[in-house]
Amino acid sequence: MLDNSVVIVTGATRGIGRAAARAFAREGARVVVTGRDNGRLRVVSDELAAMGRDVLPVRADVRNETDVKGTVDEVMARWGRIDILVNNAAVVTHFRWAPRWSSIRDMQRTFWDGVMDTNLGGTFLCTKYVLPHMQACRSGHIVNLHGGGNVRTVGTCAYAVSKEAIRTFTRYVAEEERPWNVCVVALSPGGIIATEDTPEDMRSHLRGAEAMESWFILAAGAGMELSGQLVHVKDGRLVVRA
C-alpha cells in the first residue's frame, strides 16, 4: 500500500497516465494529476475523488518551465513532500489509426522540436524540479515512460528518438541520484496500448491501458538495484529489458 504517499502523474488526463493515476489512488496515495485540458482534468479528478482519495488537479504544460516549477511548488505547499514522479506526458500520434507523421526529409523543424520539448524536455524539467525534494527525504522513485516503433514505419523516428533519449537520461540521472537513494527507472509498455482514442474495431486486438495499472505500482516500488534500468513486467514482476 502507498497510503499517503504523494505521486505526480504527468499527462494524466487520458490513456496510460489516467490508468497510472487510478492505480496509485487505489493504493491509497495522494495523487497530483497534470495536463493541458481543464475539462479532462476535472473528469479524472472527479474519478479519483469518487474513490475517496486526495487529488490535486493542476493544469500545466510540461514544456513550460514556469508551469512545472509552479506545479511542484503547489504540491509542496499542500503536502510537503513528493514520493513518486511518473513522467508520462508525451506527443504520440504515429500509430496506425492516427494521421501519419512525415518522414524526416519532409518534417518541419517546429514539429520535431515540439516532440522533443514534450517527450524529452518535459521529462527533464519535471525530474529537475522534484529531485531537490526527494533528496531532502533521501528517498523517491521516478518512473519514465519508454516506447518505440517499427523502424520500417515512416513517421516513427521523432517519437522513437525522444524515447531512446529518455532511456539514456534515466541511466545517467540514476547514477547522479544513487547517493540520495532516489530510484530512477524507464518503464516499457512492451507494445501498443489501446486508449480512449483507439478505434473500437482495434481495441479487441490490443491491451488496454488498464493492463498497466499494476505495473506502475511495481515500478514505484523498485529496489535501487534496478535504478537506471529499462524495465518491463513479466509474470507479475519487474524484469530488466535488454
PEQUIMO-V396952 format. One record per residue. RES is the residue in one letter. OMEGA is omega in radians with two decimals (none if undefined). NEAR is the number of other ideal C-beta (glycine too) atoms within 12 Angstrom. D_LAST is the distance of its C-alpha to the last C-alpha in whole Angstrom. Layout:
res->RES omega->OMEGA near->NEAR d_last->D_LAST
res->RES omega->OMEGA near->NEAR d_last->D_LAST
This chain:
res->M omega->-3.13 near->13 d_last->30
res->L omega->-3.08 near->24 d_last->29
res->D omega->3.05 near->16 d_last->33
res->N omega->2.99 near->19 d_last->34
res->S omega->-3.14 near->30 d_last->31
res->V omega->-3.05 near->39 d_last->31
res->V omega->3.00 near->50 d_last->28
res->I omega->3.07 near->53 d_last->28
res->V omega->3.11 near->52 d_last->26
res->T omega->-3.10 near->50 d_last->26
res->G omega->-2.99 near->40 d_last->27
res->A omega->-3.02 near->48 d_last->28
res->T omega->-3.14 near->36 d_last->31
res->R omega->2.97 near->33 d_last->29
res->G omega->-3.06 near->37 d_last->26
res->I omega->3.13 near->43 d_last->23
res->G omega->3.11 near->44 d_last->24
res->R omega->3.10 near->41 d_last->27
res->A omega->3.11 near->39 d_last->26
res->A omega->3.13 near->50 d_last->24
res->A omega->3.11 near->49 d_last->28
res->R omega->-3.11 near->35 d_last->29
res->A omega->-3.13 near->38 d_last->27
res->F omega->3.10 near->46 d_last->27
res->A omega->-3.14 near->38 d_last->31
res->R omega->3.14 near->26 d_last->31
res->E omega->3.05 near->29 d_last->30
res->G omega->-3.12 near->22 d_last->33
res->A omega->2.94 near->39 d_last->31
res->R omega->-2.91 near->33 d_last->33
res->V omega->3.02 near->48 d_last->31
res->V omega->3.13 near->48 d_last->32
res->V omega->-3.14 near->48 d_last->31
res->T omega->3.12 near->46 d_last->31
res->G omega->-3.08 near->36 d_last->32
res->R omega->-3.07 near->27 d_last->34
res->D omega->-3.09 near->23 d_last->36
res->N omega->3.14 near->17 d_last->39
res->G omega->3.12 near->15 d_last->39
res->R omega->3.08 near->26 d_last->36
res->L omega->3.13 near->31 d_last->36
res->R omega->-3.14 near->18 d_last->39
res->V omega->-3.13 near->23 d_last->38
res->V omega->3.12 near->39 d_last->34
res->S omega->3.12 near->33 d_last->36
res->D omega->3.13 near->18 d_last->39
res->E omega->-3.13 near->26 d_last->37
res->L omega->3.12 near->36 d_last->35
res->A omega->3.12 near->21 d_last->39
res->A omega->3.07 near->14 d_last->40
res->M omega->3.12 near->22 d_last->37
res->G omega->-3.08 near->13 d_last->39
res->R omega->3.01 near->31 d_last->37
res->D omega->-3.13 near->25 d_last->38
res->V omega->3.11 near->35 d_last->36
res->L omega->3.07 near->34 d_last->36
res->P omega->-3.13 near->34 d_last->36
res->V omega->3.05 near->34 d_last->36
res->R omega->-3.09 near->27 d_last->36
res->A omega->3.07 near->38 d_last->34
res->D omega->-3.05 near->27 d_last->32
res->V omega->3.08 near->44 d_last->29
res->R omega->-3.01 near->28 d_last->30
res->N omega->-3.06 near->22 d_last->33
res->E omega->3.11 near->20 d_last->33
res->T omega->3.10 near->15 d_last->36
res->D omega->-3.09 near->25 d_last->35
res->V omega->3.12 near->34 d_last->32
res->K omega->3.13 near->22 d_last->34
res->G omega->3.11 near->22 d_last->37
res->T omega->-3.13 near->37 d_last->34
res->V omega->3.11 near->37 d_last->33
res->D omega->-3.13 near->22 d_last->37
res->E omega->3.12 near->24 d_last->38
res->V omega->-3.12 near->36 d_last->35
res->M omega->3.12 near->24 d_last->36
res->A omega->-3.09 near->17 d_last->40
res->R omega->-3.00 near->21 d_last->40
res->W omega->3.01 near->24 d_last->38
res->G omega->3.13 near->17 d_last->37
res->R omega->3.02 near->29 d_last->33
res->I omega->-3.08 near->41 d_last->30
res->D omega->-3.04 near->38 d_last->28
res->I omega->3.01 near->46 d_last->25
res->L omega->3.03 near->52 d_last->24
res->V omega->3.11 near->51 d_last->22
res->N omega->-3.07 near->50 d_last->21
res->N omega->-3.04 near->52 d_last->21
res->A omega->-3.10 near->47 d_last->24
res->A omega->2.98 near->39 d_last->23
res->V omega->-3.12 near->31 d_last->25
res->V omega->3.12 near->35 d_last->23
res->T omega->-3.09 near->24 d_last->26
res->H omega->-3.11 near->32 d_last->24
res->F omega->-2.94 near->29 d_last->24
res->R omega->3.08 near->20 d_last->26
res->W omega->-3.11 near->20 d_last->29
res->A omega->3.06 near->20 d_last->29
res->P omega->-3.12 near->11 d_last->31
res->R omega->2.94 near->20 d_last->28
res->W omega->-3.11 near->30 d_last->28
res->S omega->2.99 near->20 d_last->29
res->S omega->3.13 near->17 d_last->28
res->I omega->3.14 near->18 d_last->27
res->R omega->-3.05 near->9 d_last->30
res->D omega->-3.04 near->15 d_last->32
res->M omega->3.06 near->24 d_last->30
res->Q omega->3.12 near->15 d_last->33
res->R omega->-3.13 near->14 d_last->32
res->T omega->3.11 near->11 d_last->33
res->F omega->3.08 near->23 d_last->30
res->W omega->-3.13 near->24 d_last->27
res->D omega->3.13 near->18 d_last->28
res->G omega->3.10 near->25 d_last->29
res->V omega->-3.11 near->36 d_last->25
res->M omega->-3.13 near->30 d_last->24
res->D omega->-3.14 near->27 d_last->26
res->T omega->-2.99 near->35 d_last->25
res->N omega->-3.12 near->40 d_last->22
res->L omega->-3.12 near->37 d_last->21
res->G omega->3.12 near->30 d_last->24
res->G omega->3.09 near->43 d_last->25
res->T omega->3.09 near->41 d_last->22
res->F omega->-3.05 near->33 d_last->23
res->L omega->-3.12 near->33 d_last->27
res->C omega->3.10 near->50 d_last->26
res->T omega->-3.13 near->40 d_last->24
res->K omega->-3.01 near->26 d_last->27
res->Y omega->3.07 near->34 d_last->29
res->V omega->-3.02 near->42 d_last->28
res->L omega->3.13 near->28 d_last->27
res->P omega->-3.11 near->21 d_last->30
res->H omega->3.05 near->32 d_last->31
res->M omega->3.11 near->34 d_last->28
res->Q omega->-3.14 near->23 d_last->29
res->A omega->3.12 near->18 d_last->33
res->C omega->-3.07 near->22 d_last->31
res->R omega->3.09 near->19 d_last->29
res->S omega->3.09 near->24 d_last->26
res->G omega->3.09 near->39 d_last->24
res->H omega->3.04 near->45 d_last->21
res->I omega->-3.11 near->47 d_last->20
res->V omega->-3.13 near->51 d_last->18
res->N omega->-3.12 near->48 d_last->16
res->L omega->3.07 near->49 d_last->16
res->H omega->3.10 near->39 d_last->13
res->G omega->-3.11 near->37 d_last->13
res->G omega->-3.13 near->28 d_last->14
res->G omega->3.13 near->27 d_last->16
res->N omega->-3.07 near->17 d_last->17
res->V omega->3.14 near->13 d_last->17
res->R omega->-3.13 near->9 d_last->21
res->T omega->3.13 near->19 d_last->22
res->V omega->3.10 near->20 d_last->24
res->G omega->-3.10 near->28 d_last->24
res->T omega->-2.97 near->31 d_last->21
res->C omega->-3.05 near->29 d_last->20
res->A omega->3.13 near->37 d_last->21
res->Y omega->-3.08 near->37 d_last->20
res->A omega->3.11 near->30 d_last->16
res->V omega->3.14 near->25 d_last->17
res->S omega->-3.10 near->39 d_last->18
res->K omega->3.05 near->37 d_last->15
res->E omega->3.06 near->27 d_last->13
res->A omega->3.10 near->25 d_last->15
res->I omega->3.09 near->42 d_last->15
res->R omega->3.10 near->33 d_last->12
res->T omega->3.08 near->23 d_last->13
res->F omega->3.13 near->36 d_last->16
res->T omega->-3.08 near->41 d_last->14
res->R omega->-3.09 near->25 d_last->13
res->Y omega->3.12 near->20 d_last->17
res->V omega->3.12 near->33 d_last->19
res->A omega->-3.13 near->35 d_last->17
res->E omega->3.08 near->19 d_last->19
res->E omega->-3.00 near->21 d_last->22
res->E omega->-3.11 near->32 d_last->22
res->R omega->3.12 near->21 d_last->21
res->P omega->-3.14 near->13 d_last->25
res->W omega->3.09 near->25 d_last->26
res->N omega->3.06 near->20 d_last->24
res->V omega->-3.09 near->36 d_last->22
res->C omega->-3.12 near->37 d_last->19
res->V omega->3.13 near->45 d_last->17
res->V omega->2.96 near->47 d_last->14
res->A omega->-3.08 near->42 d_last->12
res->L omega->-3.13 near->43 d_last->12
res->S omega->3.07 near->33 d_last->11
res->P omega->3.11 near->36 d_last->14
res->G omega->3.13 near->22 d_last->12
res->G omega->-3.12 near->20 d_last->15
res->I omega->3.13 near->31 d_last->18
res->I omega->3.10 near->35 d_last->20
res->A omega->3.10 near->28 d_last->24
res->T omega->3.13 near->32 d_last->26
res->E omega->-3.08 near->21 d_last->30
res->D omega->-3.14 near->24 d_last->30
res->T omega->3.12 near->25 d_last->29
res->P omega->-3.09 near->16 d_last->32
res->E omega->-3.06 near->12 d_last->33
res->D omega->3.14 near->10 d_last->33
res->M omega->-3.04 near->19 d_last->29
res->R omega->-3.11 near->20 d_last->28
res->S omega->-3.12 near->11 d_last->29
res->H omega->-3.06 near->16 d_last->26
res->L omega->3.00 near->26 d_last->23
res->R omega->3.07 near->24 d_last->22
res->G omega->-3.13 near->23 d_last->24
res->A omega->-3.13 near->33 d_last->23
res->E omega->3.13 near->24 d_last->25
res->A omega->-3.11 near->24 d_last->22
res->M omega->-3.04 near->38 d_last->20
res->E omega->-3.11 near->29 d_last->23
res->S omega->-3.13 near->24 d_last->22
res->W omega->-3.12 near->38 d_last->18
res->F omega->3.10 near->46 d_last->20
res->I omega->3.11 near->33 d_last->22
res->L omega->-3.12 near->29 d_last->19
res->A omega->-3.14 near->44 d_last->17
res->A omega->3.08 near->39 d_last->20
res->G omega->-3.10 near->30 d_last->21
res->A omega->3.08 near->36 d_last->17
res->G omega->-3.09 near->19 d_last->18
res->M omega->3.10 near->23 d_last->18
res->E omega->3.10 near->14 d_last->16
res->L omega->-3.08 near->30 d_last->13
res->S omega->-3.12 near->34 d_last->14
res->G omega->-3.05 near->29 d_last->12
res->Q omega->2.92 near->30 d_last->9
res->L omega->-3.04 near->35 d_last->8
res->V omega->3.13 near->39 d_last->9
res->H omega->3.10 near->28 d_last->10
res->V omega->3.11 near->27 d_last->13
res->K omega->-3.13 near->14 d_last->14
res->D omega->3.04 near->8 d_last->17
res->G omega->3.12 near->11 d_last->18
res->R omega->3.12 near->18 d_last->16
res->L omega->3.06 near->32 d_last->13
res->V omega->3.13 near->22 d_last->10
res->V omega->3.06 near->22 d_last->7
res->R omega->3.13 near->21 d_last->4
res->A omega->none near->9 d_last->0
